[in-house]
Amino acid sequence: MSMSRARSTRERLVVIGGDAAGMSAASQARRLKGPDELEIVAFERGHFTSYSACGIPYWVGGDVAAPEELIARTPEEHRERDIDLRMRTEVVELDVAGGRVRARDVDSGEESWTSYDKLVIGTGARPIRPELPGVDAPGVHGVQTLDDGQALLDSLARTRGRRAVVVGAGYIGVEMAEAFVNRGYEVTVVNRGTEPMSTLDPDMGRLVHKAMEGLGITMVNDARVTELRTGDDGRVQAVVTEDAEYPADVVVLGIGVRPETTLAKAAGLPLGQHGGLLTDLAMRVRGHENIWAGGDCVEVLDLVSGQERHIALGTHANKHGQVIGTNVGGGYATFPGVVGTAVSKVCDLEIARTGLREKDAHRAGLQFEAVTIESTSRAGYYPEASLMTVKMLAERRTGRLLGVQIVGREGAAKRVDIAAVALTARMTVEQMTALDLGYAPPFSPVWDPVLVAARKATAKVQAGMR
């Protein structure tokens, strides 16, 4: 009888997905409610939990020695916090009406149902794998999970050749190109866009293109892959486009990701135009009182454009998890949205962006002015000062900051944080010119490059109002 009473007064939280959003939510809920109040069951289909997928290219490239260094918290550490974490177990069905999930043991195939009072969906995103001949051949890899990273390294150990082809030139594509350069490979990047880094405007992407070629990377733009050709042994041998063929001993797909919402869609949960789950500000799935979702499987509000977007970043996923865990645990928290900040690098070239690109502003119906400036990372006379290019968009007439892109060497990328704060605060470019930023010759010119761009944007906005 006492056991029955304990079960009736204790709620069960079920978490689908053992990475950033899911386990952050579980951990935060556990901080707020003990095991006597809240039972937590989490399902993870892979071998690892709470890891940094963003670090995989640096592990492959040799900057990180082992996958353990990318793990923030192991399954054992979660279990020590009274979280019933079930590894190598994939949820294959979600019964919303019945308040339960059906899970399958990946290794044995055994299935069972688990009921829930509250549910967190943290199923992440899946890499885009185009339907091409040879796409599933040995030697063709994605790099979404630590399991993927280990499979790639195992493949490299079995391959004598030193020719790598990366398909796609977004963040993962560019970072994987650098990883292969660091390993001494001959690297070709095949990109469907006009320039690498489609998260930048093409004029800024061109700077990345030149830098990649300077590192010995062959950059192929405006190219559509038609086939991944295999040899007699069945292993990938070349990447074929409409115009050429590029020999390959290993191929990495860095084409992007889509929200992994197969379960959610089958269960009738609301999805947005990008295929991600739609939530309210508390990260509760719209129309469902006891279901939350976060991380790469959701769409988020863009605070600049006012539109929903899908942005797969660990920074957002961890924040989503904190918000969800607080609400599940009886507290109150919200996630207001994002401005779209991201940074990356290819060898010593730093790449940063926040806010809207030109095509984003056009799509949102905004009229704007765009300016581009060149400045230096430090005072021009200080040793090792390097050039950086800053592009800034400001709304016509109002002067509201809309977006910033930065490409340069040491000290360039993190300057985008200035713009991220300004965007969140809905500052005008004129207001930005008065920001009291830190200055000393080793760190910045008297006028920081971001403020130089703000001054130029202010002048252009004011000229347009005359």
C-alpha positions in Angstrom: 0.0 0.0 0.0 2.8 2.4 0.8 4.4 1.6 -2.6 1.1 2.4 -4.3 0.8 5.7 -2.5 4.4 6.6 -3.3 3.8 5.9 -7.0 0.5 7.9 -7.0 2.1 11.0 -5.5 5.3 10.8 -7.6 5.3 12.1 -11.2 7.3 10.5 -14.0 9.3 12.6 -16.4 10.3 10.8 -19.6 13.1 12.4 -21.7 13.7 11.4 -25.4 17.3 12.2 -26.3 20.4 12.1 -24.1 22.3 15.1 -25.4 22.3 18.8 -24.7 18.6 19.8 -24.4 17.3 16.5 -23.0 19.9 16.0 -20.3 20.0 19.6 -19.4 16.3 19.5 -18.8 16.6 16.3 -16.8 19.4 17.7 -14.7 17.7 21.0 -14.0 14.4 19.2 -13.1 16.3 17.0 -10.7 17.9 20.0 -9.0 14.4 21.3 -8.3 12.7 18.0 -7.4 14.1 15.0 -5.6 13.5 11.4 -6.5 10.6 11.1 -4.0 8.7 13.8 -6.0 9.9 13.2 -9.6 11.0 10.0 -11.3 13.1 10.7 -14.4 13.6 8.2 -17.2 15.7 9.1 -20.2 16.3 7.3 -23.5 19.4 7.6 -25.7 19.9 5.5 -28.8 23.7 6.1 -29.0 26.7 5.3 -26.9 27.3 8.8 -25.4 25.4 11.5 -23.5 25.8 15.3 -23.0 28.6 15.7 -25.5 29.8 18.5 -27.8 29.0 17.6 -31.4 30.6 21.0 -32.3 33.9 19.6 -31.2 33.9 16.6 -33.6 35.9 18.3 -36.4 38.6 19.3 -33.9 38.7 15.7 -32.6 39.0 14.4 -36.2 41.7 17.0 -36.9 43.8 16.1 -33.9 43.2 19.2 -31.7 41.2 17.1 -29.3 42.9 13.8 -28.3 39.9 11.6 -27.5 36.1 11.7 -27.5 36.0 11.6 -23.7 37.2 15.2 -23.7 34.0 16.2 -25.5 31.7 14.7 -22.9 30.3 17.0 -20.3 28.6 14.3 -18.3 28.7 10.5 -18.6 25.7 8.2 -18.3 27.1 7.0 -14.9 27.2 10.6 -13.7 23.6 11.2 -14.7 22.6 7.9 -12.9 24.3 9.1 -9.8 21.8 12.0 -9.8 18.9 9.5 -9.7 18.2 9.8 -13.5 17.2 6.4 -14.9 19.2 6.8 -18.2 18.8 3.9 -20.6 21.5 3.9 -23.3 21.3 2.2 -26.7 17.5 2.5 -26.4 15.5 4.2 -29.1 12.0 5.5 -28.7 10.1 4.3 -31.8 6.5 5.4 -31.0 4.9 8.2 -29.0 1.3 7.7 -27.8 0.2 11.2 -26.8 -3.4 10.1 -25.9 -2.2 7.3 -23.7 0.7 9.2 -22.2 3.3 6.6 -23.0 6.3 5.9 -25.3 7.4 2.6 -26.9 11.2 2.1 -26.7 13.4 -0.5 -28.5 16.7 -1.9 -27.2 19.0 -1.2 -30.2 21.1 -4.3 -29.6 18.5 -6.9 -28.6 15.5 -5.5 -30.4 13.4 -6.0 -27.3 10.5 -3.4 -26.9 8.6 -2.1 -24.0 6.1 0.8 -23.2 6.9 3.4 -20.6 4.2 5.8 -19.3 4.8 9.4 -18.5 3.2 12.3 -16.7 5.5 14.8 -18.3 7.5 14.4 -21.5 10.6 16.2 -23.0 11.4 15.7 -26.6 15.1 16.3 -27.4 15.5 14.2 -30.5 18.0 16.7 -32.2 18.5 16.9 -35.9 19.5 14.5 -38.6 22.1 15.1 -41.3 20.8 15.7 -44.8 21.7 12.7 -47.0 20.8 13.2 -50.6 19.4 10.3 -52.5 22.4 9.7 -54.7 24.0 6.6 -56.1 26.7 5.5 -53.6 25.7 7.7 -50.7 25.6 4.7 -48.3 28.9 3.2 -49.5 31.8 2.6 -47.1 34.0 5.7 -46.9 31.0 8.2 -47.0 30.4 9.8 -43.6 28.3 12.3 -41.7 29.6 13.9 -38.5 26.5 14.5 -36.4 27.3 12.3 -33.3 30.3 11.0 -31.5 29.5 7.6 -33.0 29.8 9.3 -36.4 33.2 10.8 -35.5 34.5 7.4 -34.3 33.3 5.7 -37.4 35.1 8.3 -39.6 38.4 7.9 -37.6 38.1 4.1 -37.9 37.6 4.5 -41.7 40.6 6.8 -42.0 42.7 4.2 -40.2 41.7 1.5 -42.7 42.4 3.8 -45.7 45.8 4.3 -47.3 44.8 7.2 -49.6 45.1 10.8 -48.6 42.4 12.4 -50.7 39.3 13.9 -48.9 36.3 15.4 -50.5 33.8 17.4 -48.4 30.4 17.9 -49.9 28.9 21.1 -48.6 30.6 24.3 -47.4 28.6 25.4 -44.3 30.0 25.3 -40.8 30.6 21.5 -40.7 32.0 21.5 -44.3 34.5 24.2 -43.6 35.5 22.8 -40.3 36.0 19.3 -41.7 38.1 20.7 -44.5 40.4 22.2 -41.9 40.5 18.9 -40.0 41.6 17.1 -43.1 44.2 19.8 -43.9 45.6 19.3 -40.4 45.8 15.6 -41.0 47.8 16.2 -44.2 45.1 15.3 -46.7 44.6 16.7 -50.1 41.2 18.4 -49.7 38.4 19.3 -52.1 35.2 21.0 -51.1 32.3 20.7 -53.4 29.6 23.3 -52.8 26.3 23.9 -54.5 26.2 27.6 -53.6 28.0 30.5 -55.3 30.4 30.8 -52.3 31.2 28.9 -49.1 29.4 29.7 -45.9 25.9 30.4 -47.1 25.2 31.8 -43.7 27.1 34.8 -44.9 26.3 37.1 -47.9 28.2 36.0 -51.0 30.5 39.0 -50.9 31.7 37.9 -47.4 31.7 34.2 -48.4 34.2 35.2 -51.1 36.7 36.1 -48.5 36.4 32.7 -47.0 36.8 31.1 -50.4 40.1 33.0 -51.0 41.4 32.0 -47.6 40.6 28.3 -48.1 42.3 28.3 -51.5 45.3 29.9 -49.8 45.5 26.9 -47.5 45.7 24.6 -50.5 42.0 23.5 -50.4 40.4 23.1 -53.8 37.1 25.0 -53.6 34.5 24.0 -56.2 31.4 26.3 -56.2 28.1 26.1 -58.2 28.5 22.3 -58.4 25.7 19.8 -58.0 26.8 16.3 -57.0 25.1 13.6 -59.1 26.9 10.4 -57.9 29.3 9.0 -55.3 31.2 6.6 -57.5 32.4 3.3 -55.9 35.3 1.0 -56.8 35.3 -2.8 -57.3 35.5 -3.2 -53.5 32.3 -1.2 -53.0 34.1 1.7 -51.3 33.7 5.3 -52.4 36.2 6.2 -55.1 35.1 9.6 -56.4 32.5 12.4 -56.1 30.9 13.1 -59.5 29.2 16.4 -60.4 27.5 17.5 -63.6 30.8 18.9 -64.9 33.7 16.9 -63.3 34.8 14.0 -61.2 36.9 14.4 -58.0 38.9 11.3 -56.7 38.2 10.5 -53.1 39.5 8.1 -50.5 37.0 9.5 -48.0 33.9 11.7 -48.3 32.3 13.7 -45.6 28.7 15.1 -46.1 28.4 18.5 -44.6 25.2 19.6 -46.4 23.3 20.6 -43.3 20.7 19.1 -41.0 16.9 18.9 -40.6 14.9 18.6 -37.3 14.5 15.0 -36.3 10.7 15.1 -35.7 9.6 11.8 -37.2 8.1 10.7 -33.9 6.5 14.0 -33.3 4.9 14.2 -36.7 3.6 10.6 -36.4 2.0 11.6 -33.1 0.3 14.7 -34.6 2.4 17.3 -32.7 2.6 20.8 -34.4 5.5 21.4 -36.7 6.6 24.6 -38.4 7.5 25.4 -42.0 11.0 24.1 -41.4 9.9 20.8 -40.0 10.7 21.7 -36.4 8.4 21.4 -33.4 6.6 24.6 -32.4 6.6 25.6 -28.8 5.6 28.5 -26.6 8.0 30.8 -24.7 8.2 28.2 -21.9 9.3 25.6 -24.5 6.0 23.7 -24.1 4.8 22.1 -27.3 1.9 24.2 -28.5 -1.5 22.8 -27.5 0.0 20.2 -25.1 0.2 21.0 -21.4 2.6 18.2 -20.4 5.0 18.0 -23.4 8.1 20.1 -23.8 10.7 20.2 -26.6 14.1 21.8 -27.1 17.3 21.7 -29.0 17.8 21.0 -32.7 14.3 19.5 -33.1 12.5 22.8 -32.5 12.0 26.1 -34.3 12.8 29.3 -32.5 11.7 32.9 -32.9 14.1 35.2 -34.7 14.0 38.4 -32.7 15.2 40.5 -35.6 12.8 39.3 -38.4 10.0 38.2 -36.1 9.8 34.9 -38.0 10.4 31.3 -36.9 13.7 29.7 -37.8 15.5 26.4 -37.4 19.0 26.9 -36.0 20.9 23.8 -34.8 23.4 25.1 -32.1 24.4 23.7 -28.8 24.1 27.1 -27.2 20.4 27.2 -27.8 19.9 23.5 -26.9 21.5 24.0 -23.4 19.4 27.1 -22.8 16.2 25.3 -23.9 17.0 22.5 -21.5 17.5 24.8 -18.6 14.2 26.5 -19.3 12.3 23.2 -19.7 13.9 21.7 -16.6 12.9 24.7 -14.6 9.3 24.6 -15.7 9.0 20.8 -15.3 10.5 21.2 -11.8 7.8 23.6 -10.8 9.6 26.9 -11.4 9.1 29.4 -14.2 11.4 30.3 -17.1 11.1 31.4 -20.7 13.2 31.3 -23.9 12.5 34.6 -25.8 14.2 33.8 -29.0 17.5 34.2 -30.9 19.3 36.7 -33.1 21.2 34.1 -35.0 24.8 34.4 -33.7 27.4 31.9 -34.9 31.2 31.8 -35.2 33.5 29.4 -36.9 37.0 29.2 -38.3 39.1 27.7 -41.1 42.7 27.5 -39.8 43.5 31.0 -38.8 40.6 32.7 -40.6 37.7 33.6 -38.2 34.2 33.8 -39.4 31.2 35.3 -37.6 27.7 36.4 -38.2 24.6 37.6 -36.3 21.2 38.9 -37.3 20.0 39.0 -40.9 21.8 38.5 -44.2 20.6 40.6 -47.2 18.3 37.9 -48.4 16.9 37.4 -44.9 16.0 41.1 -44.7 14.4 41.0 -48.2 12.4 37.9 -47.2 11.2 39.7 -44.0 10.0 42.7 -46.1 12.6 45.0 -44.6 14.3 47.8 -46.5 17.9 48.4 -45.4 21.2 49.9 -46.0 24.4 47.8 -46.2 28.0 48.9 -45.6 31.3 47.1 -45.6 34.5 48.3 -44.0 38.1 47.1 -43.5 39.9 47.7 -40.2 42.5 46.1 -38.0 42.2 43.8 -35.0 44.6 46.1 -33.0 46.0 49.5 -33.3 47.7 49.6 -36.7 51.1 50.3 -35.3 50.9 47.4 -32.8 52.7 44.2 -33.7 50.6 41.5 -35.4 47.7 43.7 -36.2 45.6 41.9 -38.8 42.9 43.0 -41.2 39.3 42.2 -40.7 36.2 43.0 -42.8 32.9 43.9 -41.2 29.6 44.1 -43.1 26.6 45.7 -41.4 22.9 46.0 -42.3 20.7 48.7 -40.8 17.0 49.3 -41.4 16.3 52.2 -43.7 14.9 55.3 -42.0 14.9 53.9 -38.5 18.6 52.9 -38.5 17.8 49.8 -36.4 20.7 47.3 -36.6 19.7 44.3 -38.6 22.8 42.2 -39.0 26.6 42.0 -38.8 29.1 39.7 -40.6 32.8 39.6 -39.8 35.7 37.8 -41.5 39.3 38.2 -40.3 42.2 36.8 -38.4 42.9 36.7 -34.6 40.4 38.7 -32.6 37.8 39.0 -35.3 35.1 36.4 -34.5 34.1 37.3 -30.9 33.6 40.9 -31.8 30.3 39.7 -33.2 29.1 39.5 -29.6 28.9 43.3 -29.5 26.4 43.2 -32.4 24.5 40.3 -30.8 23.8 42.4 -27.7 22.9 45.4 -29.8 20.5 43.3 -31.8 18.8 41.9 -28.7 18.5 45.4 -27.3 17.1 46.7 -30.7 19.7 49.4 -30.8 20.2 51.7 -33.8 23.5 52.0 -35.5 23.8 55.5 -34.3 23.3 54.4 -30.7 26.0 51.8 -31.2 28.6 54.5 -32.1 28.4 55.7 -28.5 29.1 52.3 -26.9 31.9 52.5 -24.3 33.9 49.6 -25.5 37.3 48.5 -24.0 40.3 50.0 -25.7 44.1 49.5 -25.6 46.5 49.2 -28.6 47.0 45.4 -28.1 43.2 44.8 -28.3 41.7 47.3 -30.7 42.1 50.5 -32.6 40.7 53.6 -31.0 37.5 53.0 -33.0 36.7 49.3 -32.8 36.0 47.8 -36.3 32.3 47.2 -35.3 31.9 50.9 -34.4 33.6 52.0 -37.6 31.0 50.0 -39.5 28.3 51.5 -37.3 29.5 55.0 -38.1 29.4 54.3 -41.8 26.0 52.7 -41.6 24.7 55.8 -39.6 26.0 58.1 -42.3 24.3 56.1 -45.0 21.0 55.9 -43.1 21.0 59.6 -42.5 21.9 60.4 -46.2 19.0 58.3 -47.3 16.6 60.4 -45.1 17.6 63.7 -46.8 
